[in-house]
Amino acid sequence: MDVTKEISFMELMEVDGVRKHILKCFEKFSDIENLTKTCRCLCLLINRDKIWRDIMWFHDYPYLTVKYDWGFIKADETRILENIDIIKTKCSCKELAKGSRYYGETVTNKKQTYFTINLDIGINIPEEHTTLVQGIAEECMLNHQLRSDVEILYFENSCDIQQRSLLIECLSYMKHDSVKRIIQSVNILQNCQCLRNPNVWARDIFGGFPNLNEVVFYRPGENYQNYGFFGNGSTIKYIIKSLGKKRNGTIIFEDARYDDNDLVRNVEKIYGYCDRHGVRIKLEFGLRNNSNIKNFINITSHGNARFSIDNLITRHSLPINYSTPFLESVEIFSLYENLEKLVINFSDLTIINNIKDTCLSNLERYSLRNCRKLKSVELNYFDEDN
C-alpha cells in the first residue's frame, strides 16, 4: 500500500492486516455489529446533508505549436534551438492562470488533459535533438498543480509523418503518478524515425507513469483508411515492450470496423508478441450500419498462440433498423466471451415488440448468457426527426 497518498476508509479496511487488527480491539460480536451500524448511519446522514463546496470545473485543452523561425536563419547556422518557438494558446494559458488563482477546489473535467501538439520544425540537428524533445515535454507542464489528479492523457497530433515520432520520445521524458491511460492517434505507429537511434530503444517510454496500464489508439478521422497500418512494426513493438512492464498492461484499438482488414491482419501479427510480454489486446468495434456485421473465426498467430478476434472484442456499438438484423446480431454477440459493454441504437421501437416472442421462445439461441464479463448494456432510441 502506498502510504504517501490519501486513502479512503473503505480502502483501508480492504487491507487484511489493518482490518484484522481493528477487529481484535472488539471483545464482543455486538461491538462489531455496532461499528457497522454506526458507519451505515453516518453514510446516510452525510448523503442527506447539503454539503456546500466552492468548485471550479476545469476544462484542460492545451494547444502547443512548436515552430522553427526561418526568418532569422543564417547561412552558417548550426544551432536550431535558439530559433525554435514553443507557442501556447492564450485560451489554455488563461484557463491555467484562472485555476491557479481560484481559492476553492478545482475539478478536472473527466480527469483528462487533452493535448493538441502542432510540430512544424522541418529541420533536425542530431546533437540538439534530445534537448529539443526534453524542452517540448517540459513545456507541456504535465506536473502543473491543477493536473495533479489527471488520469487520462489524450494526444492529438497535427504534424507530418516524419515528425510524429517526437511525440513518442516526449512521453519518455514525462512523469505523472496518477495517469492510468494514454490515448494517441493510430497514425503515430506508421513512422518512427526516433527508433533509428539506439539510445531511444534503451529508454522506457512509460517509465515516468507508474500507474499506467492502458494505451489507446483512436481513428483520427471518419474516413481514415489506414487504421490498421503499423508501418514496419517497430513502434508498436516498442510500446508493447514498455507496456509489458506494467501491471495488467493493455492496448486498445477504438472505433474498429469489420472492413479494417489491415487492423485484423496486424493484430494477428502482434498477438504472439503481446502474449510473450503479458500485454492484453482489446478491440472496441463501432458500426455505422448493420449490413456488415459478422463474426471472425479462430486464427493461429505467427507466435503459434491460438486466439480469436471474437475474444478480443470488449465493446460493441451498432445501429439497428430492422428486427431481423437485431436477432442476427444477438446470436453473434453470444460469441464475444470477453464483451464488457454493448451499445445498441434503435431507430424504431416497434422492433422490440416484434422480436419479444421470438427471443422468449428460444432463450438458448437469443441471449447474452455466454458474455459472462458483460458489465453494461446501453440502449438508445433515435427517431427520424432527431
N, C-alpha and C positions, 0 to 999 in steps of 0.2 A: 504493500500500500504506500502511495506517495504521500508522506506526511507534510510536504511543503505546500500542498494545495488544500483549499477548503473542501470539506466533505459534508454530506448531509447525515442526519441521524440514522436514516434508513441504510445508507451506505456503510455507516459504522457498524450497525447491527448485523450486516451481512457477513462481517468478518467473524469466523468461527471462534477464534481465541477471545475476542472482545466480548462477544455475546455470552460465551460460557462463563467468563469472569464476572460479568454483571449478574448473571443468574445465580451464581454462587452466593451473592450477598443476600438472597432471599431465602429465609428459613422455611417458609410455607408456600405451598402451591397457590394459596389465595393471594399472596403478595404479588406473585407473577400475574395473576388474573387482574388484580387491581391496577398494575402497571399498564397492562394492555388497554384496560378500560379508560384509564387516565389519558393515554396517548390518543385513543379514539375520540374521546370527548374534546380534547384540546384541538384536534383536527377539525371537528365540527364547528367549534367556536370560531376558529380562525376563518373557516370558509364562510361563515355568516357575517363576519366583520367587514366593514367597508374600510379598506386599508388604502390610504392616500399616499401616492408617491409622485414626485416630480420627475417625469421621464421624457427624454428626447429620443425620438425614433431616428436612428442614424442610417441613412442610405449611403453605402460606400461604393462609389463607382469611379475610382481614379483612372485618369487617361494620361498616359505618358507618351511623348513624342521624342525620340532620340534621333537627332538630325546633325548631319555634317554641314558646317558652314563653309561653302565653297567660295564665298566672297573674299575670304582672307588667305586663301591658299597661295603659297609662294612656289616658285619653280623648284627650289631646293628643299621644300618642306619634307621633313622626315618624321615629324611627330604629329599625330592626329588628335590626341586628347584635348589639346588646347582649343581645337576648333569644333569639338563636339558639344552640342547644346542638348540638355535634357529638359524638356518643357512640360510643365503640368498645367492642366486646365484650371482657370480661375475658379470654376464652379467647385471642383473637388477640393482645392486648397481652402476655399471659403468654408466648405462644409466641415473640414477638419478643424479649422480655427474656431468655428462656432461651437463644435462639440467640446473642444478643449477648454473653452471658457464657461461652459454650462455648469452650473453649481449642483444640479441634480444628477440623476442616473441616466446614462446613455445606453440604449439597447440597439445593437446592430441588426438590421433587417435580415432575417433568415440566417444570422450568424455567418454571413458571407461577404467577402470582398471581391468585387468584380473588376479585374484589371483589364484595360484595353491598352495594348502597347503597340505603338507605331514605330517601326525601325526604318530609317531612311539614311543609312550611313554610306553605303556604296563604296567604301574603301576599308581596307584592313591592314594594319601593320602587326605582324605576329608578336613582336616584342611588347606591344601595348595591349594585346588582346585581353589578357587576364584582368588587367587593371580596368579596362573598359567594361567588362562583364560585371566585375565587382561594383563598379560605380552605378550601373543600371540597377543591380539588386539593392544597393543601399538607397537609391532614390525612390524605390517602391515603398519604403518606410513601413514594411510589414509589421515591425515591432512598435508602431505607434501605440500610445496608451489606449486609444479608442478601439484598437483592433486586438486587444488582449484576449477577448473571448471568441474570436473568429475561428470557425471550424471548417469552412469551405473556402478554397481559393479558386476563383474562376478566371481563366486567362483567355482573352480574345486577342489574336494577333492580327495586325494589319501591316504586313511586310511581304517581301518577295520570298521565294522558296529558299534562296541561299542564306537569308538572314534569320530564318526561324530558329535555327539551331542555337542562336544566342539565348533564347528563352529556356531551353533545356539547361544550358550552363548556368543561367541566373538562378534556377532553383537550387543548384548545388551550393550556392553562396547565401541562401536564405535560411532563417531559423524561426521556428514558431512552435511552442509546446502544445497548443490547442488544436492545430489543424489536423483534421481527420480525412479530408477528401480534397483532391486537386483535380480540377476539370480543365481539359485542354482540347483544342480543335484537333481532329484526327489528321489534318494536313501537316501537323508538325512531325509526323512519322515519316514523311516522304523523303526528306533530305536532311541529313545532319552532318554538316561539314565539320563541326566541332569534334566529332568522334574520330576524325582522322588523326587527332592529336592524342597520343598515348597517355598524356597526363590527365586528360578528361576521363578516360576509362578508369583511371585509378581512384577517382573521386566517387563518393557515394552521393548520387543525385538527391536522395531523400534523407540524407544523414541529419539534416537540421530539423526534421519533423518526426520526433519520437513517437507520436500517437497516430501518424498517418497509416491508413490501411486500405484506402480506395483511390485509384486513379481512373478517371472517367474521360472518355473520348466522345465528343459530340460531332454531329454533322454540321459543317459550317454554313450550309445553305440548303434550301429546299430542293434545289435541282443539282446539288453536288453529286457528281458521277463517280468520283474516285474514293468513296468512303472506305473501302477495304484495302486500299493500296498502301503498303507499308514500306515502299522503296526497296532497298536491299535488305531490310530486316534488322539492321544494326541498331537503330534507335529503339525499336520495340523490345529487343533483347536486352539492351542497356537498362531500360525501365524495369523489365521483369526481374532482372538480376538484383537490382537495388530494392525493388518491392518485396522480393523474397526474404529480405532481412526483417520485414515487419510481421507482426502477428496478424494472421488472417488476411494477408495481402490479396487484393482483388483488383482485377482490371475489368472495367465495364464499358461496353460499347452501347451508347444511347441511340435511339431512333434508328435501329437497324431495320432492314426490309428484306423481304424474301428474294428480291431481284438483285441484292448486293452479292453477286457471285464472287467477286474478289474478296469480300469480307469472309464469306464462308470458307473459301479456299485457304486464305491466310490464317484464319483462326485454327483451321485444321493443322496447318504447318507449325504453329507456335504452341499447340496444346501440349505436346510432349515436353517442350522446354519449360512451360509453366508448371507442369506436373513435377518435374525434377527440382524446381526451386520452391515448390509449395505455394504457388500462386494460383488463385482461382479465376476463371473467366466467367463473366456474366453478360448475357445479351438481353437488351431491352428493345422489344420489337414494337413498331408503330406502323399501322397500315392506313393509307388514305382511302382505300376502297376495299370491299370484301371479296373481290373477284380472284385475288391471287394468294389466298391463304392456303397453306399446305404444310405438311409435316416432313421433316427430314428423316433419313434413315441412319442407322449406325454406320460410322466410318472408322477406319483404322488410321491413326495419325502416323507421321513419319517416325515418331518416337516409340511406335508399337504400343501406345497406350490407347485402349479402346474407349471410345466416347461417342456420344450422340449430341448433335446440335440441339435436339429437343431438351436435353438435360441441362443445357447452358442457359436456356430462356428463363429469366426470373420475373420479367414484366412484359405484359402484352396489352396493347391498346388497339382497338379496331372499331370501325363503324358498322352497324347492322341496319340494313334497309328492308330486308325481307325475312320471313320466318325460316325458309329452307337454309340459307347461309348460317343462320344462328345455330340450328341443330347440328349442322356440319362442323361448325366451329367448336361447339361444346365437346363433340367427340374428339376433336384434335387436342383441345386443351387438356383432356384427361391423360394425354401422353406426356405432358410437361410436369414431371415429378418434382421439379425444383421451382415451379412457378410461385412467386411471392405476392404479386399484385396483378389484378386483372381489371382493365378499364374497358367498358363497352358503351358505345354511344348509339342510342336508338334515334331513329328519325320518325318512327311510328309506334306508338304504344300498343296498338292492336296486335302487334307481333306477339306480345306476352300472352294475351288471351288465346291466340291461335295455336300456340305451342304447349300450353299448360297441360292439356290432357295427354299429349304425346309424351312429354317428359315424365309425368307421373306414372304412366303405364309402363315405362321402361327406364327405371332409375339406374339400373346397372349400366345402361348404354349412355344415357344423357345425365351425367353427374360429374362433379369435380372431386369425388372422393379419393382419387389417386393423387391429387395435388395436396399432399399432406403438409407442405410448407406454405400453403396459401394463407396470407395474413389479411389481405384487403381485396374486396370486390367493389368497384365503383361503377354505378350505372347512371348514365347521363341521358337526358332526353332533349333533343333539339327539334323544334317544329320547323315547318317550311319557311315561316316568316322570320325566324331568328336562328 
